[in-house]
Amino acid sequence: MKNIALRSVAVLSVLAFAGFESSAVAQTVDGPKVNWRLGAWGKSRAVTRGFETVKKYVEEKTGGKFSITIGFESFGGPKELLDLVKIHSLQMSMFCASYHPDKTPANTALDLPFLPLASAATELKVHEAFYQHPYIKKELAEWNAFAFMPTILPQYEFVGRGEPPTTIEGFKGLRVRALGGMGDAMRKLGSIPTSVPATEVYTALERGTVDAVSFPATYAHASYRTYEIGEWYTANLAPGTVGCPTLMALDAYEKLPPQYKKLLAEAKPLGYKALMTAYKEADEINVPLFKKAGLKFITYSDKELARFRKIAAEPVWEEWVKTNKAKGAPAQELLDLILDTAKAAKPANG
């Protein structure tokens, strides 16, 4: 998991260099009583450290006057939360476009396989630029939402049962949990992709509904306990990741007093730092845990990975552009924004 550790160091360096980190202000910020509800799925884990840090920061600085109640599964399931933001039932929420691509199709651009997101710092810059694009802001605004902060998810890897796919041909015929563009990439290999919600993955793998499941490595596989019933683990397939930002409700945000908006802006870099730290700490625990559980680690050769990318990278990108252009989205412009931002970020990241 050396690459993930390097990603963590890189993004922390960028944030520190940019002056994002700030020490806690001892003084309490005064203001009206405001309570927000934040919809989430699963349980508290590495990916939730970002908004949990934001919650802690604003509550401490306001003496509890601005509070955020996190509902893990208690406010709704993964595919319901965006609707709850739209009807003003939630003020913040986890969100993955790949769970309901028809609702926000242009947002699925970040789910495309093999995007050149070489480091967490690059990924952060790409995602922040993407969510500022007018069309993406417009698409989310139709749901009374905007992307407050990306979650900078690590690359996905598979845990599966049965014959280990030691070559990419080994995925042919396998039923795999692979979201968005990663699902399209796996279909190119002859797999049968499905978008099983994270909370249903353990049961699906246990009952044989799916043969393999992909999650951000390694924290999500540990959180959803796939290693307990899995038999093998892809250590370096890295087919991509997905865009799953924390959303805020537009109307709720606009009603906040200026001092509360300022606190939220101050909390974002602290949330990013907490995310990267949590991912790194999870890897240090989970890699030995997976090995102890008996998972067979599969490492693909550079030649195998190059074959996979040739089959499933640009062809899937081209299909995505064609499909979403037909829906009225500036699809090529959005893809170019991702690629150009990633390319420009590389020199700064070393």
C-alpha positions as CSV (number, residue, x, y, z in Angstrom):
1,M,0.0,0.0,0.0
2,K,3.0,2.2,-0.6
3,N,1.2,4.3,-3.2
4,I,-1.6,5.2,-0.8
5,A,0.9,6.3,1.8
6,L,2.6,8.5,-0.8
7,R,-0.8,9.9,-1.8
8,S,-1.5,10.8,1.9
9,V,1.9,12.6,2.3
10,A,1.4,14.5,-1.0
11,V,-2.0,15.9,-0.2
12,L,-1.0,16.9,3.4
13,S,2.0,18.7,1.9
14,V,-0.2,20.5,-0.5
15,L,-2.6,21.6,2.1
16,A,0.1,22.7,4.5
17,F,1.9,24.6,1.7
18,A,-1.3,26.4,0.8
19,G,-1.8,27.6,4.3
20,F,-5.0,25.6,4.7
21,E,-4.2,24.2,8.1
22,S,-5.2,26.5,11.0
23,S,-4.9,26.0,14.7
24,A,-8.1,25.9,16.7
25,V,-9.5,29.3,17.7
26,A,-10.1,29.2,21.4
27,Q,-12.8,31.9,21.2
28,T,-16.4,30.7,20.7
29,V,-18.2,32.1,17.7
30,D,-21.6,33.5,18.6
31,G,-24.7,33.1,16.5
32,P,-28.2,31.6,16.4
33,K,-29.0,28.0,17.2
34,V,-28.9,25.9,14.1
35,N,-29.2,22.1,13.9
36,W,-28.4,20.3,10.6
37,R,-29.1,16.7,9.7
38,L,-26.4,14.8,7.7
39,G,-27.4,11.6,6.0
40,A,-24.9,8.8,5.8
41,W,-24.7,5.1,5.2
42,G,-22.7,2.3,6.8
43,K,-20.9,3.2,10.0
44,S,-18.3,5.7,11.2
45,R,-15.1,4.8,9.2
46,A,-12.2,6.4,7.4
47,V,-14.3,8.0,4.6
48,T,-16.6,9.7,7.2
49,R,-13.7,11.4,9.1
50,G,-13.9,14.4,6.8
51,F,-17.4,15.4,7.7
52,E,-17.1,14.2,11.3
53,T,-14.1,16.6,11.6
54,V,-16.3,19.4,10.2
55,K,-19.0,18.6,12.7
56,K,-16.6,18.6,15.6
57,Y,-15.0,21.9,14.5
58,V,-18.2,23.9,14.1
59,E,-19.8,22.6,17.2
60,E,-16.7,23.4,19.3
61,K,-16.3,26.9,17.9
62,T,-20.0,27.8,18.4
63,G,-20.3,26.2,21.8
64,G,-22.9,23.8,20.3
65,K,-25.1,26.5,18.8
66,F,-24.3,25.2,15.3
67,S,-24.7,21.4,15.6
68,I,-24.7,18.7,13.0
69,T,-26.5,15.4,13.7
70,I,-25.1,12.5,11.6
71,G,-27.6,9.7,10.8
72,F,-25.9,6.5,9.8
73,E,-28.7,4.7,8.0
74,S,-31.3,6.4,10.3
75,F,-32.3,9.1,7.8
76,G,-32.4,6.9,4.7
77,G,-30.5,4.5,2.5
78,P,-27.7,5.4,0.0
79,K,-30.1,5.7,-2.9
80,E,-32.6,7.9,-1.0
81,L,-30.4,10.6,0.5
82,L,-30.2,12.9,-2.6
83,D,-34.0,13.0,-2.7
84,L,-34.1,13.9,1.0
85,V,-31.8,16.9,0.4
86,K,-34.1,18.0,-2.4
87,I,-37.2,18.0,-0.2
88,H,-35.3,19.9,2.6
89,S,-35.3,16.9,5.0
90,L,-31.4,16.9,5.1
91,Q,-29.0,19.8,5.1
92,M,-25.9,17.6,4.4
93,S,-25.4,14.2,2.9
94,M,-23.0,11.6,1.6
95,F,-23.5,11.2,-2.1
96,C,-22.2,8.9,-4.9
97,A,-23.5,9.6,-8.4
98,S,-22.9,6.0,-9.3
99,Y,-25.7,4.8,-7.0
100,H,-28.3,6.6,-9.2
101,P,-26.6,7.7,-12.4
102,D,-29.8,8.7,-14.1
103,K,-30.3,11.5,-11.5
104,T,-27.0,13.2,-12.0
105,P,-25.4,11.7,-15.2
106,A,-22.7,14.3,-15.7
107,N,-21.4,13.7,-12.2
108,T,-20.4,10.2,-13.2
109,A,-17.4,11.5,-15.2
110,L,-15.3,11.1,-12.0
111,D,-16.3,7.4,-12.0
112,L,-14.6,6.7,-15.3
113,P,-11.9,4.0,-15.1
114,F,-8.1,4.7,-15.2
115,L,-8.3,8.5,-14.9
116,P,-4.8,9.8,-14.4
117,L,-5.2,10.6,-10.7
118,A,-1.6,9.8,-9.7
119,S,-1.8,11.2,-6.2
120,A,-4.3,12.4,-3.6
121,A,-3.1,15.9,-4.2
122,T,-4.0,15.5,-7.9
123,E,-7.3,13.9,-7.2
124,L,-8.2,16.8,-4.8
125,K,-7.4,19.4,-7.4
126,V,-9.3,17.5,-10.1
127,H,-12.4,17.0,-8.0
128,E,-12.5,20.6,-6.7
129,A,-12.2,21.9,-10.3
130,F,-14.9,19.5,-11.5
131,Y,-17.4,20.5,-8.9
132,Q,-16.9,24.1,-9.8
133,H,-17.9,23.6,-13.4
134,P,-21.2,25.5,-14.2
135,Y,-22.9,22.4,-15.6
136,I,-22.0,20.2,-12.6
137,K,-23.2,23.0,-10.2
138,K,-26.4,23.3,-12.3
139,E,-27.0,19.5,-12.3
140,L,-26.6,19.3,-8.5
141,A,-28.7,22.5,-8.0
142,E,-31.6,20.7,-9.5
143,W,-31.5,18.6,-6.3
144,N,-31.1,21.6,-4.0
145,A,-27.4,20.6,-3.5
146,F,-23.8,21.6,-4.1
147,A,-20.6,19.6,-3.4
148,F,-19.1,20.9,-0.2
149,M,-16.0,18.7,-0.1
150,P,-14.7,15.7,-2.0
151,T,-13.8,12.6,-0.1
152,I,-10.7,11.8,-2.1
153,L,-11.4,8.1,-2.2
154,P,-8.4,5.7,-2.7
155,Q,-8.2,3.4,-5.7
156,Y,-10.7,0.5,-5.7
157,E,-9.6,-3.1,-5.4
158,F,-11.5,-6.4,-5.4
159,V,-12.2,-9.1,-2.8
160,G,-13.7,-12.2,-4.2
161,R,-14.5,-15.9,-3.8
162,G,-13.7,-18.9,-6.0
163,E,-11.0,-19.2,-8.6
164,P,-8.6,-16.2,-8.2
165,P,-8.4,-14.1,-11.5
166,T,-4.6,-14.1,-11.8
167,T,-4.9,-12.7,-15.3
168,I,-7.4,-10.3,-16.6
169,E,-9.1,-13.1,-18.6
170,G,-9.9,-14.6,-15.2
171,F,-12.6,-12.0,-14.7
172,K,-14.6,-13.3,-17.6
173,G,-18.0,-14.4,-16.4
174,L,-17.6,-13.2,-12.9
175,R,-20.4,-11.2,-11.3
176,V,-18.7,-8.2,-9.8
177,R,-19.8,-5.3,-7.7
178,A,-18.2,-2.4,-9.7
179,L,-19.7,1.1,-9.8
180,G,-20.0,3.5,-12.7
181,G,-17.2,3.5,-15.3
182,M,-15.4,0.8,-13.4
183,G,-18.4,-1.4,-14.1
184,D,-18.1,-0.6,-17.8
185,A,-14.4,-1.4,-17.7
186,M,-15.1,-4.8,-16.1
187,R,-17.8,-5.5,-18.7
188,K,-15.1,-5.1,-21.3
189,L,-13.3,-8.0,-19.7
190,G,-16.5,-10.1,-19.8
191,S,-17.6,-9.6,-16.2
192,I,-21.2,-8.9,-15.2
193,P,-21.2,-5.7,-13.2
194,T,-23.7,-4.7,-10.6
195,S,-24.1,-1.7,-8.3
196,V,-25.0,-3.4,-5.1
197,P,-25.2,-0.7,-2.3
198,A,-22.3,-0.9,0.1
199,T,-24.5,-1.9,3.0
200,E,-25.7,-5.0,1.1
201,V,-22.3,-6.2,-0.1
202,Y,-21.5,-8.6,2.7
203,T,-24.7,-10.6,2.2
204,A,-24.4,-10.5,-1.6
205,L,-20.9,-12.0,-1.4
206,E,-21.8,-14.5,1.3
207,R,-24.8,-15.8,-0.6
208,G,-23.0,-15.9,-4.0
209,T,-25.1,-13.2,-5.6
210,V,-21.8,-11.7,-6.6
211,D,-18.4,-13.4,-7.0
212,A,-16.3,-10.3,-6.2
213,V,-16.8,-6.8,-4.8
214,S,-14.8,-3.7,-5.3
215,F,-14.3,-1.0,-2.7
216,P,-11.8,1.7,-1.9
217,A,-8.7,0.0,-0.6
218,T,-8.3,-0.9,2.1
219,Y,-10.5,0.8,4.6
220,A,-13.9,0.0,3.0
221,H,-13.2,-3.7,2.7
222,A,-12.4,-3.7,6.4
223,S,-15.5,-1.6,7.3
224,Y,-17.8,-3.9,5.4
225,R,-15.9,-7.1,6.5
226,T,-15.5,-8.6,3.0
227,Y,-12.1,-10.1,4.1
228,E,-14.0,-12.3,6.5
229,I,-15.7,-14.3,3.7
230,G,-13.4,-13.5,0.7
231,E,-10.7,-15.7,-0.6
232,W,-8.6,-13.4,-2.7
233,Y,-7.7,-9.7,-3.0
234,T,-6.4,-7.7,-6.0
235,A,-3.4,-5.8,-4.6
236,N,-2.7,-3.5,-7.6
237,L,-5.5,-3.7,-10.2
238,A,-6.5,0.0,-9.3
239,P,-9.2,0.3,-12.0
240,G,-10.3,3.7,-10.7
241,T,-12.3,5.4,-8.0
242,V,-15.6,7.3,-7.8
243,G,-16.8,10.8,-7.0
244,C,-18.5,10.8,-3.7
245,P,-18.5,14.3,-2.2
246,T,-20.3,15.5,0.9
247,L,-23.2,17.5,-0.3
248,M,-24.8,20.6,1.3
249,A,-28.4,21.8,0.7
250,L,-28.3,25.1,-1.1
251,D,-31.2,26.6,0.8
252,A,-29.9,25.6,4.2
253,Y,-26.4,27.0,3.4
254,E,-27.8,30.3,2.2
255,K,-29.7,30.8,5.4
256,L,-26.6,30.5,7.6
257,P,-25.1,33.6,9.1
258,P,-21.7,34.7,7.6
259,Q,-19.8,33.6,10.7
260,Y,-21.1,30.0,10.3
261,K,-20.2,29.9,6.6
262,K,-16.7,31.0,7.6
263,L,-16.4,28.2,10.1
264,L,-17.4,25.7,7.4
265,A,-14.7,27.0,5.1
266,E,-12.1,26.8,7.9
267,A,-13.1,23.2,8.7
268,K,-12.7,21.8,5.1
269,P,-8.9,21.6,5.1
270,L,-9.0,20.0,8.6
271,G,-11.5,17.5,7.1
272,Y,-9.1,16.7,4.2
273,K,-6.2,16.1,6.7
274,A,-8.4,13.8,8.8
275,L,-9.4,11.8,5.7
276,M,-5.8,11.2,4.6
277,T,-4.7,10.3,8.1
278,A,-7.5,7.8,8.4
279,Y,-6.8,6.2,5.1
280,K,-3.1,5.7,5.9
281,E,-3.8,4.4,9.4
282,A,-6.4,2.0,8.0
283,D,-3.9,0.5,5.5
284,E,-1.3,-0.1,8.2
285,I,-3.9,-2.2,10.1
286,N,-5.8,-3.8,7.2
287,V,-3.0,-5.2,5.0
288,P,-1.8,-7.5,7.9
289,L,-5.4,-8.2,8.8
290,F,-6.3,-9.4,5.3
291,K,-3.2,-11.6,5.2
292,K,-4.0,-13.1,8.6
293,A,-7.5,-13.8,7.4
294,G,-6.1,-15.9,4.6
295,L,-6.8,-13.7,1.6
296,K,-4.6,-14.6,-1.4
297,F,-3.0,-11.4,-2.6
298,I,-3.0,-11.1,-6.4
299,T,-0.4,-8.8,-8.0
300,Y,-0.7,-8.1,-11.7
301,S,2.3,-7.5,-14.0
302,D,2.8,-4.2,-15.7
303,K,2.0,-6.0,-19.0
304,E,-1.3,-7.3,-17.7
305,L,-2.3,-3.9,-16.4
306,A,-1.3,-2.2,-19.7
307,R,-3.6,-4.7,-21.5
308,F,-6.5,-3.9,-19.1
309,R,-6.1,-0.2,-19.7
310,K,-5.9,-0.6,-23.5
311,I,-9.2,-2.6,-23.4
312,A,-11.1,-0.5,-20.8
313,A,-9.8,3.0,-20.5
314,E,-10.2,5.3,-23.5
315,P,-12.9,3.1,-25.1
316,V,-15.1,3.6,-22.0
317,W,-14.3,7.3,-21.9
318,E,-15.4,7.7,-25.5
319,E,-18.6,5.8,-24.9
320,W,-19.3,8.0,-21.8
321,V,-18.8,11.2,-23.9
322,K,-21.1,9.9,-26.6
323,T,-23.9,8.9,-24.2
324,N,-23.8,12.0,-22.1
325,K,-23.5,14.4,-25.1
326,A,-26.7,12.9,-26.3
327,K,-28.3,13.9,-22.9
328,G,-27.3,17.5,-23.4
329,A,-24.2,17.6,-21.2
330,P,-20.9,19.2,-22.3
331,A,-19.4,15.7,-21.9
332,Q,-16.1,16.2,-23.8
333,E,-15.5,19.5,-22.0
334,L,-16.0,17.8,-18.6
335,L,-13.6,14.9,-19.6
336,D,-11.0,17.4,-20.9
337,L,-11.3,19.4,-17.6
338,I,-10.5,16.3,-15.6
339,L,-7.6,15.3,-17.8
340,D,-6.1,18.8,-18.2
341,T,-6.4,19.5,-14.5
342,A,-4.7,16.3,-13.7
343,K,-1.9,17.0,-16.2
344,A,-1.4,20.5,-14.8
345,A,-1.2,19.2,-11.2
346,K,1.6,16.7,-11.9
347,P,4.6,19.1,-11.8
348,A,3.4,20.5,-8.5
349,N,3.1,17.1,-7.0
350,G,6.6,16.0,-8.0
